[in-house]
Amino acid sequence: MKYKSLVIGLLGLVVLMSPVLASQKEFAKGNKFITPQIGINSWTIPFGASFEYAITENIGVGGTGMFWTWSNEWVRDTLIGLSADVAYHFTKVKAEKFDLYGGGYVGFAIYSYSWKDAENEDLGDVGSSGILLGPFVGARYYFNPKIAVSFRLDGSLVGHWSSFGGTIGVTFKLN
């Protein structure tokens, strides 16, 4: 009887510890990821978040939202970028704790600014919004199975806000 209780206890411990001890792929079908992030930029520091859902062992779909604001004594500018993203993850690359990926996005930039004259009178709002389209590459380095640091370089090839930049953030695997 003692022996049977010990075996059941050890099996129970193994079952409870298996999620911790199991070797998990960094990117796998059904995983969900959220990444709060800040931008790397010379004129302002944007912030936002992205979400990704792994629809296959290599392909993820999701979206990104970023917010920029900057001002001086006469002008205040605001830019909001929203995009739908598709990424291919290089899961066959033997890079332990790394998730390397590349892909593209389509989105929309919402830009506005307001300006004032020397007497501090509001001269109105003006802006130019438009479509965004571009590629990106990125990497995540996992500190543990649920948390990674994320770095992404992307560029917009179409629209008023065509440029190249990057973001850095912390990715949380939600499942």
C-alpha positions in Angstrom: 0.0 0.0 0.0 2.8 2.4 0.9 4.5 1.6 -2.5 1.3 2.3 -4.4 0.8 5.7 -2.6 4.5 6.7 -3.4 4.1 5.8 -7.1 0.8 7.7 -7.4 2.4 10.7 -5.5 5.4 10.7 -7.9 3.2 10.4 -11.0 1.1 13.3 -9.7 4.2 15.4 -9.2 5.4 14.6 -12.7 2.0 15.6 -14.1 2.0 18.8 -12.1 5.6 19.7 -13.1 5.4 18.7 -16.8 4.3 22.1 -18.0 7.4 23.6 -16.3 9.8 20.9 -17.5 8.5 20.4 -21.0 10.5 21.8 -23.9 8.1 24.1 -25.6 8.5 25.6 -29.1 8.8 29.3 -29.0 6.2 29.6 -31.8 3.5 26.9 -32.3 0.0 26.6 -33.8 -2.7 28.0 -31.5 -0.3 30.3 -29.5 -1.3 33.9 -28.8 1.1 36.7 -28.1 0.8 40.3 -26.9 3.6 42.7 -27.1 3.6 46.2 -25.4 6.3 48.1 -27.2 8.1 51.4 -27.7 9.6 52.7 -30.9 13.1 53.6 -31.7 13.0 57.0 -33.4 15.0 60.2 -33.6 12.2 62.7 -33.4 9.7 61.2 -30.9 9.2 57.9 -29.0 6.1 56.1 -30.2 4.4 53.5 -28.0 1.8 50.8 -28.6 1.1 47.1 -28.7 0.8 44.2 -31.1 -1.2 41.0 -31.0 -0.4 37.8 -32.9 -2.2 34.4 -33.2 -0.4 31.4 -34.7 -2.7 29.9 -37.3 -0.2 27.3 -38.4 3.2 26.0 -37.1 4.9 28.9 -39.1 2.3 31.6 -39.9 0.9 34.2 -37.5 -1.7 36.9 -38.1 -2.5 39.9 -35.9 -2.4 43.6 -35.6 -0.4 46.5 -34.3 -1.4 49.9 -33.0 1.2 52.6 -32.4 0.8 56.2 -31.1 3.2 59.1 -31.8 2.9 62.7 -30.4 5.2 65.7 -30.5 4.9 69.4 -30.1 6.6 72.7 -29.7 5.2 76.1 -28.6 3.1 76.5 -31.8 2.4 73.1 -33.2 1.1 69.8 -31.7 1.2 66.7 -33.9 -0.4 63.3 -33.4 -0.1 60.1 -35.4 -1.9 56.9 -34.9 -0.9 53.9 -36.9 -3.1 50.8 -37.1 -2.1 47.7 -39.1 -3.0 44.1 -39.9 0.1 41.9 -39.9 1.0 38.5 -41.4 4.3 36.8 -40.3 6.2 33.7 -41.3 8.2 32.3 -38.4 11.4 30.4 -39.1 10.7 27.5 -36.7 13.0 25.1 -38.5 16.0 27.3 -37.7 17.9 25.7 -34.8 18.1 28.8 -32.6 17.2 27.8 -29.0 15.1 30.5 -27.2 14.8 32.6 -30.4 11.8 33.1 -32.6 12.9 34.7 -35.9 10.2 36.0 -38.3 9.5 38.2 -41.3 6.3 39.4 -43.0 4.3 42.3 -44.1 1.5 44.6 -43.1 -1.3 46.8 -44.4 -2.6 49.6 -42.3 -3.8 53.1 -42.0 -2.1 56.2 -40.5 -4.3 58.8 -38.8 -2.5 62.1 -38.6 -3.5 65.5 -37.3 -1.9 68.7 -36.0 -3.1 71.9 -34.6 -1.1 75.1 -34.5 -1.3 78.5 -32.9 0.0 82.0 -33.8 2.1 84.3 -31.7 -1.0 85.5 -29.8 -1.8 81.9 -28.9 -4.9 81.8 -31.1 -5.8 78.5 -32.6 -5.4 78.5 -36.3 -7.2 75.2 -36.9 -6.5 71.5 -37.4 -4.9 70.1 -40.5 -3.8 66.6 -41.3 -3.0 64.0 -43.9 -4.0 60.4 -43.2 -3.4 57.5 -45.5 -2.7 53.8 -46.2 0.4 52.1 -45.0 2.0 49.1 -46.7 5.3 47.5 -45.9 7.6 44.6 -44.8 9.1 43.8 -41.4 11.6 41.4 -39.8 11.8 40.6 -36.1 13.1 38.4 -33.4 12.0 37.4 -29.9 14.4 36.0 -27.3 12.7 34.0 -24.6 13.8 34.3 -21.0 11.3 31.6 -20.0 8.5 29.8 -21.9 6.0 32.7 -21.4 8.1 35.9 -21.6 10.5 37.3 -24.3 12.1 40.5 -25.3 11.0 41.5 -28.8 12.8 43.6 -31.5 11.2 44.4 -34.9 12.4 46.5 -37.8 9.7 47.7 -40.3 9.2 50.1 -43.1 6.3 51.7 -44.9 6.7 51.7 -48.6 3.5 53.6 -49.5 1.9 56.8 -48.2 2.8 60.0 -46.5 4.4 58.2 -43.6 6.8 56.1 -45.6 9.9 55.4 -43.5 11.9 52.7 -41.7 12.0 52.3 -38.0 12.0 49.8 -35.2 10.4 48.8 -32.0 11.4 47.0 -28.8 9.1 45.4 -26.4 8.2 42.5 -24.1 6.2 39.6 -25.5 3.8 37.6 -23.3 2.7 34.2 -24.5 -0.9 34.0 -23.4 -1.5 30.3 -23.5 
